[in-house]
Amino acid sequence: MPTKLVNRPIENFTDSLISSIAAIYLTIISFMLVYGYVGVSLYQHNEATTKLVNLDKLLALRYLTGSNPTFSRPATLRDLPHFYSDAMSESFNEIVEELDPDRKDQQRTPKAKSKFSDTPLDRSQRVRGVPMRMAASGNCDALVTRLAPGQTFNFITIMIVGEAHTVTSEAAQLASFNQCGPGPSGEFKALIFQLDDGQHAFAIPRTLEEEFLGRAEQRIFSNYPLRNANQIVLPLLPEAMRRYVRLSDEYVFLHAQAVDYLILNTANDALGRHFTPDRLDDAVQQAYEQKERDTSYFGINASSTVLVRLGPLVYFVFSFELWRRVRRLPHGKFNSGNYWFAFETRDILGRLYAFLYALAPLAIGVLIYSLFAISQRLGVVISGRVITVPSLITLDFPRAIAPGWLSYDPWALALLLLVPIHLLILMVTTQKLISVVVANARPQT
């Protein structure tokens, strides 16, 4: 009798503790289901946005070679910082130097000192109002520079139109865009070639082509490349802009009709319908309108973004509370009428289920951080290859243009500092749960 009186409070404490663990387990699983749905939805939303940003670039090239009226003016050196990041950095440094009270030449004025004056830029026009629907203002400016004579481009177009072309450099133009999309979109440059029959061909970055066709090694054919683009194109540009232009990516040739095909095919895929080539503009318009109507979580895109960004932090709180309760479980065998999973089992399937349940907090943590990295497009460039969670799963590591982190989101990068602490808590919790399973497993009979 005295023994029962002593054990009863212990059993009551254990029962209460196990009930609380069961409740937080249920909360974690429910949170994981919601987070998984929202994370996948946000990833699909981001993929659709990226596709439309790249579609903007093809449409901009189509616009520059079309019959649409455009407002343009002769470009000057003052326009260079608007289109090239290196020129922007130089211009900023000039301003800082001019404002520096310790500079030596106090007599020189900004206009006399600046390289970016109103001096005309040879063979260049600044085209205003090029439609870019994903840009903040809905349009973007382009700097279009005609190449100098003295070079001949010999290339073939394979996709849609299979022909060989010979174009002199004076019939070619370099179109430059900068910051024409959401986020740090960087620079976009393409070459425009006037063909003899009045049509056009383009040399676009291979990375842009792969956004619509997939990687070249995964396709039957690859479009004809423009090799050594910097060595060929840069000497044909006005001297004042050569040092700021970098054609770091490999370029490939596409006929204008192939560009129209990519635009139409992308719009058809987004809409799940089939538009004929004569309705290309209608298809594009409806694709962008659908993007505006499309929402990824209960009708509110912002909610899904916030939930995905805060998800790891919320799960950290759940994990800490779970660890706080699990660590108070008695060591060794104990009796209880309450269970949050069947740890008192003797058959093989039951023990496997018990171990999987014990590993669940750690597995859920890995899954949440993976979804977070995928939806926020976190990645790093190592040895010239892009390393992301999807690339690790598929073992497909595409080429990268520049080194460093792919994401420029300070919150996402700061949250990664939480990962080691969080994983440590999850591992300690899992270790304790496994010890509970091992200690309380019944011998096989």
GIDAPE-V387968 format. One record per pair of residues at least 24 apart in sequence whose ideal C-beta (glycine too) atoms are under 10 Angstrom apart, sorted by the first residue. I is the first residue (numbers start at 1). J is the second residue. Records with the same first field share a line. If there is no record, write none. Layout:
# GIDAPE-V387968
I = J ; J
This chain:
# GIDAPE-V387968
7 = 335
10 = 330 ; 334 ; 335
11 = 334 ; 335 ; 336 ; 337
12 = 336
13 = 328 ; 330 ; 336
14 = 328 ; 329 ; 330 ; 334 ; 335 ; 336 ; 337 ; 338
15 = 335 ; 336 ; 337 ; 338
16 = 336 ; 338
17 = 325 ; 326 ; 328 ; 329 ; 330 ; 334 ; 336 ; 338
18 = 325 ; 329 ; 334 ; 336 ; 337 ; 338 ; 339 ; 340 ; 341 ; 343
19 = 336 ; 338 ; 339 ; 340
20 = 321 ; 322 ; 325 ; 328 ; 338 ; 340
21 = 321 ; 322 ; 325 ; 326 ; 328 ; 329 ; 338 ; 339 ; 340 ; 341 ; 433
22 = 338 ; 339 ; 340 ; 341
23 = 325 ; 340
24 = 318 ; 319 ; 321 ; 322 ; 324 ; 325 ; 326 ; 340 ; 361
25 = 318 ; 322 ; 325 ; 340 ; 341 ; 357 ; 360 ; 361
26 = 340
27 = 318 ; 321 ; 322
28 = 315 ; 318 ; 319 ; 321 ; 322 ; 360 ; 361 ; 364 ; 365 ; 368
29 = 360 ; 364
31 = 307 ; 311 ; 314 ; 315 ; 318 ; 364 ; 368
32 = 311 ; 315 ; 318 ; 360 ; 363 ; 364 ; 365 ; 367 ; 368 ; 371
34 = 297 ; 307 ; 311
35 = 307 ; 308 ; 310 ; 311 ; 312 ; 314 ; 315 ; 364 ; 367 ; 368 ; 371 ; 372 ; 375
36 = 311 ; 364 ; 367 ; 368 ; 371
37 = 296 ; 297 ; 304 ; 371
38 = 296 ; 297 ; 298 ; 303 ; 304 ; 305 ; 306 ; 307 ; 308 ; 311 ; 371 ; 375
39 = 296 ; 297 ; 304 ; 307 ; 308 ; 311 ; 367 ; 368 ; 370 ; 371 ; 372 ; 373 ; 374 ; 375 ; 376
40 = 296 ; 308 ; 371 ; 374 ; 375
41 = 294 ; 295 ; 296 ; 297 ; 298 ; 301 ; 304 ; 308 ; 375
42 = 296 ; 297 ; 301 ; 304 ; 305 ; 307 ; 308 ; 309 ; 371 ; 372 ; 374 ; 375 ; 376
43 = 296 ; 308 ; 371 ; 374 ; 375 ; 376 ; 377 ; 390
44 = 294 ; 296 ; 375
45 = 291 ; 294 ; 295 ; 296 ; 297 ; 301 ; 304 ; 305 ; 375
46 = 296 ; 305 ; 374 ; 375 ; 376 ; 377
47 = 377
48 = 270 ; 287 ; 290 ; 291 ; 294 ; 296
49 = 134 ; 181 ; 182 ; 183 ; 291 ; 294 ; 301
50 = 134 ; 181 ; 182 ; 183 ; 211 ; 377
51 = 134 ; 211 ; 212 ; 266 ; 269 ; 270 ; 287 ; 291
52 = 133 ; 134 ; 181 ; 182 ; 266 ; 267 ; 270 ; 284 ; 287 ; 288 ; 290 ; 291
53 = 132 ; 133 ; 134 ; 135 ; 180 ; 181 ; 182 ; 183 ; 185 ; 188 ; 211
54 = 134 ; 181 ; 188 ; 207 ; 208 ; 209 ; 210 ; 211 ; 212 ; 262 ; 266
55 = 133 ; 134 ; 211 ; 212 ; 262 ; 263 ; 266 ; 267 ; 270 ; 284 ; 287 ; 288
56 = 130 ; 131 ; 132 ; 133 ; 134 ; 135 ; 140 ; 177 ; 180 ; 181 ; 185 ; 188 ; 288
57 = 132 ; 134 ; 140 ; 175 ; 177 ; 180 ; 181 ; 185 ; 188 ; 190 ; 204 ; 205 ; 208 ; 211 ; 259
58 = 190 ; 202 ; 204 ; 208 ; 209 ; 211 ; 212 ; 254 ; 258 ; 259 ; 260 ; 262 ; 263 ; 266 ; 284
59 = 130 ; 131 ; 132 ; 133 ; 259 ; 263 ; 280 ; 281 ; 284 ; 288
60 = 127 ; 130 ; 131 ; 132 ; 135 ; 139 ; 140 ; 142 ; 175 ; 177 ; 180 ; 188 ; 190
61 = 130 ; 142 ; 175 ; 177 ; 188 ; 190 ; 191 ; 192 ; 200 ; 202 ; 204 ; 254 ; 256 ; 259 ; 263
62 = 131 ; 200 ; 202 ; 256 ; 259 ; 260 ; 263 ; 280 ; 281 ; 284
63 = 127 ; 129 ; 130 ; 131 ; 132 ; 139 ; 142
64 = 127 ; 130 ; 142 ; 144 ; 173 ; 175 ; 190 ; 192 ; 200 ; 202
65 = 173 ; 175 ; 192 ; 193 ; 194 ; 199 ; 200 ; 201 ; 202 ; 256 ; 259
66 = 200 ; 256
68 = 129 ; 130 ; 131
69 = 129
70 = 125 ; 127 ; 128 ; 129 ; 130 ; 142 ; 144
71 = 126 ; 127 ; 128 ; 129 ; 130 ; 141
72 = 124 ; 125 ; 126 ; 127 ; 128 ; 129 ; 141 ; 142 ; 144
73 = 125 ; 126 ; 127 ; 128
74 = 120 ; 121 ; 122 ; 123 ; 124 ; 125 ; 126
75 = 120 ; 121 ; 122 ; 123 ; 124 ; 125 ; 126 ; 127 ; 141 ; 143 ; 144 ; 145 ; 238 ; 241
76 = 116 ; 117 ; 118 ; 119 ; 120 ; 121 ; 124 ; 126 ; 240
77 = 114 ; 115 ; 116 ; 117 ; 118 ; 119 ; 120 ; 121 ; 124 ; 238 ; 240 ; 241
78 = 114 ; 115 ; 116 ; 117 ; 118 ; 119 ; 121 ; 126
79 = 116 ; 118 ; 121 ; 124 ; 125 ; 126 ; 141 ; 143 ; 176 ; 241
80 = 115 ; 116 ; 121 ; 124 ; 143 ; 176 ; 238 ; 240 ; 241 ; 243 ; 244 ; 245
81 = 115 ; 116 ; 178 ; 244
82 = 116 ; 126 ; 141 ; 143 ; 176 ; 178 ; 179
83 = 126 ; 141 ; 142 ; 143 ; 145 ; 175 ; 176 ; 177 ; 178 ; 179 ; 187 ; 188 ; 189 ; 241 ; 244 ; 245
84 = 143 ; 176 ; 178 ; 187 ; 189 ; 241 ; 243 ; 244 ; 245 ; 246
85 = 178 ; 179 ; 186 ; 187 ; 244 ; 246
86 = 187 ; 243 ; 244 ; 245 ; 246
87 = 115 ; 116 ; 178 ; 240 ; 241 ; 243 ; 244 ; 245
88 = 116 ; 178 ; 179 ; 244
89 = 244
90 = 114 ; 115 ; 116 ; 243 ; 244
91 = 115 ; 116
115 = 240
116 = 240
119 = 240
120 = 238 ; 240
121 = 145 ; 237 ; 238 ; 240 ; 241
122 = 146 ; 148 ; 237 ; 238 ; 239 ; 240 ; 241
123 = 147 ; 148 ; 170 ; 173 ; 174 ; 236 ; 237 ; 238
124 = 173 ; 174 ; 176 ; 237 ; 238 ; 240 ; 241
125 = 173
127 = 175 ; 177
130 = 175 ; 177 ; 180
131 = 284
132 = 177 ; 180 ; 181 ; 185
133 = 181 ; 284 ; 285 ; 287 ; 288 ; 289 ; 291 ; 292
134 = 180 ; 181 ; 182 ; 183 ; 185 ; 288 ; 291
135 = 177 ; 179 ; 180 ; 181 ; 182 ; 185
136 = 179 ; 180 ; 181 ; 182
137 = 180
139 = 180
140 = 177 ; 178 ; 179 ; 180 ; 181 ; 185 ; 188
141 = 176 ; 177 ; 178 ; 180
142 = 175 ; 176 ; 177 ; 178 ; 180 ; 188 ; 189 ; 190
143 = 174 ; 175 ; 176 ; 177 ; 178 ; 189 ; 241 ; 245
144 = 173 ; 174 ; 175 ; 176 ; 192
145 = 172 ; 173 ; 174 ; 175 ; 176 ; 233 ; 236 ; 237 ; 238 ; 241 ; 245
146 = 170 ; 171 ; 172 ; 173 ; 174 ; 192 ; 194 ; 236 ; 237 ; 238
147 = 171 ; 172 ; 173 ; 174 ; 191 ; 193 ; 232 ; 233 ; 235 ; 236 ; 237 ; 238
148 = 172 ; 235 ; 236 ; 237 ; 238 ; 239
149 = 236
150 = 235 ; 236
151 = 232 ; 233 ; 235 ; 236
153 = 191 ; 193 ; 201 ; 203 ; 226 ; 232 ; 233 ; 253
154 = 224
155 = 193 ; 201 ; 203 ; 223 ; 224 ; 225 ; 226 ; 252 ; 253
156 = 201 ; 223 ; 224 ; 253 ; 255
157 = 193 ; 195 ; 201 ; 202 ; 223 ; 224 ; 252 ; 253 ; 254 ; 255 ; 256 ; 257 ; 258
158 = 221 ; 222 ; 223 ; 224 ; 252 ; 253 ; 254 ; 255 ; 258
159 = 209 ; 213 ; 221 ; 222 ; 223 ; 224 ; 252 ; 253 ; 254 ; 255 ; 257 ; 258 ; 259 ; 261 ; 262
160 = 254 ; 255 ; 256 ; 257 ; 258 ; 259 ; 260 ; 261 ; 262
161 = 195 ; 199 ; 201 ; 254 ; 255 ; 256 ; 257 ; 258 ; 261
162 = 255
163 = 195 ; 197 ; 199 ; 201 ; 255
164 = 224
165 = 193 ; 195 ; 196 ; 197 ; 199 ; 201 ; 224 ; 253 ; 255
166 = 195 ; 196
167 = 191 ; 193 ; 194 ; 195 ; 196 ; 200 ; 201
168 = 193 ; 194
169 = 193 ; 232 ; 233 ; 235 ; 236
170 = 194 ; 236
171 = 195 ; 196 ; 200
172 = 201 ; 203 ; 233 ; 236
173 = 200
174 = 203 ; 233 ; 234 ; 236 ; 237 ; 241 ; 245 ; 247
175 = 202
176 = 241 ; 244 ; 245
183 = 377 ; 407 ; 408 ; 409
184 = 407 ; 408 ; 409
186 = 401 ; 402
187 = 244 ; 245 ; 246 ; 248
189 = 229 ; 233 ; 245 ; 246 ; 247 ; 248 ; 249 ; 251
190 = 247 ; 251 ; 254
191 = 226 ; 229 ; 232 ; 233 ; 247 ; 251 ; 253
192 = 256
193 = 253 ; 255 ; 256
195 = 255 ; 256
199 = 255 ; 256 ; 257
200 = 254 ; 255 ; 256 ; 257 ; 259
201 = 253 ; 254 ; 255 ; 256 ; 257 ; 258 ; 259
202 = 251 ; 252 ; 253 ; 254 ; 255 ; 256 ; 258 ; 259
203 = 229 ; 233 ; 247 ; 250 ; 251 ; 252 ; 253 ; 254
204 = 249 ; 251 ; 252 ; 253 ; 254 ; 259 ; 262
205 = 229 ; 247 ; 248 ; 249 ; 250 ; 251 ; 252 ; 401
206 = 249 ; 250 ; 251 ; 252 ; 399
207 = 249 ; 250 ; 252 ; 398 ; 399 ; 400 ; 401
208 = 249 ; 251 ; 252 ; 254 ; 262
209 = 249 ; 250 ; 251 ; 252 ; 253 ; 254 ; 258 ; 262
210 = 252 ; 398 ; 399
211 = 262 ; 266
212 = 254 ; 259 ; 261 ; 262 ; 263 ; 265 ; 266 ; 269
213 = 252 ; 254 ; 258 ; 262 ; 265
215 = 396 ; 398 ; 399
216 = 250 ; 252
217 = 396
218 = 396
222 = 252
223 = 251 ; 252 ; 253 ; 254 ; 255 ; 258
224 = 251 ; 252 ; 253 ; 254
225 = 250 ; 251 ; 252 ; 253
226 = 250 ; 251 ; 252 ; 253
227 = 251
246 = 401
248 = 401 ; 402
249 = 399 ; 401
250 = 399
263 = 287
270 = 294
296 = 375
304 = 375
305 = 375 ; 376
308 = 368 ; 371 ; 372 ; 374 ; 375 ; 376 ; 412
309 = 372 ; 375 ; 376 ; 409 ; 411 ; 412 ; 415
310 = 372 ; 411 ; 415
311 = 368 ; 369 ; 371 ; 372 ; 375 ; 415
312 = 365 ; 368 ; 369 ; 371 ; 372 ; 373 ; 412 ; 415 ; 416 ; 418 ; 419 ; 422
313 = 411 ; 415 ; 418 ; 422
314 = 368
315 = 361 ; 364 ; 365 ; 367 ; 368 ; 369 ; 372 ; 422 ; 426
316 = 365 ; 368 ; 415 ; 418 ; 419 ; 421 ; 422 ; 425 ; 426
318 = 361 ; 364 ; 365
319 = 361 ; 362 ; 364 ; 365 ; 368 ; 421 ; 422 ; 423 ; 425 ; 426 ; 428 ; 429
320 = 421 ; 422 ; 425 ; 426 ; 429
322 = 361 ; 425 ; 426 ; 429 ; 433
323 = 361 ; 424 ; 425 ; 426 ; 427 ; 428 ; 429 ; 430 ; 432
324 = 425 ; 429
325 = 429
326 = 358 ; 361 ; 428 ; 429 ; 430 ; 431 ; 432 ; 433 ; 436
327 = 428 ; 429 ; 432
328 = 432
329 = 432 ; 433 ; 435 ; 436 ; 439
330 = 436 ; 439
331 = 432 ; 435 ; 436 ; 439
332 = 435 ; 436 ; 439 ; 440
333 = 436 ; 439 ; 440 ; 441 ; 442
334 = 436 ; 439 ; 440
335 = 440
336 = 440
340 = 433
341 = 433 ; 436 ; 437
342 = 437
343 = 433 ; 434 ; 436 ; 437 ; 438 ; 439 ; 440 ; 441 ; 442
344 = 436 ; 437 ; 440 ; 441 ; 442
345 = 437 ; 440 ; 441 ; 442 ; 444
346 = 441 ; 442 ; 443 ; 444 ; 445
347 = 442 ; 444 ; 445
348 = 444
350 = 441 ; 442
351 = 437 ; 438 ; 441 ; 442 ; 444
353 = 437
354 = 433 ; 434 ; 436 ; 437 ; 438 ; 440 ; 441
355 = 430 ; 433 ; 434 ; 437 ; 438 ; 441
357 = 433 ; 437
358 = 429 ; 430 ; 431 ; 432 ; 433 ; 434 ; 435 ; 436 ; 437 ; 438
359 = 426 ; 430 ; 433 ; 434 ; 437
360 = 426 ; 430 ; 433
361 = 425 ; 426 ; 427 ; 429 ; 430 ; 433
362 = 423 ; 425 ; 426 ; 427 ; 428 ; 429 ; 430 ; 431 ; 433
363 = 426 ; 430
364 = 426
365 = 419 ; 422 ; 423 ; 425 ; 426 ; 427 ; 429 ; 430
366 = 423 ; 426
368 = 422
369 = 415 ; 416 ; 418 ; 419 ; 422 ; 423
372 = 412 ; 415 ; 416 ; 419
373 = 407 ; 412 ; 416 ; 419
375 = 412
376 = 406 ; 407 ; 409 ; 411 ; 412 ; 413 ; 415
377 = 406 ; 407 ; 409 ; 412
378 = 405 ; 406 ; 407 ; 409 ; 412 ; 413 ; 415 ; 416
379 = 404 ; 405 ; 406 ; 407
380 = 404 ; 405 ; 406 ; 407
381 = 405 ; 406
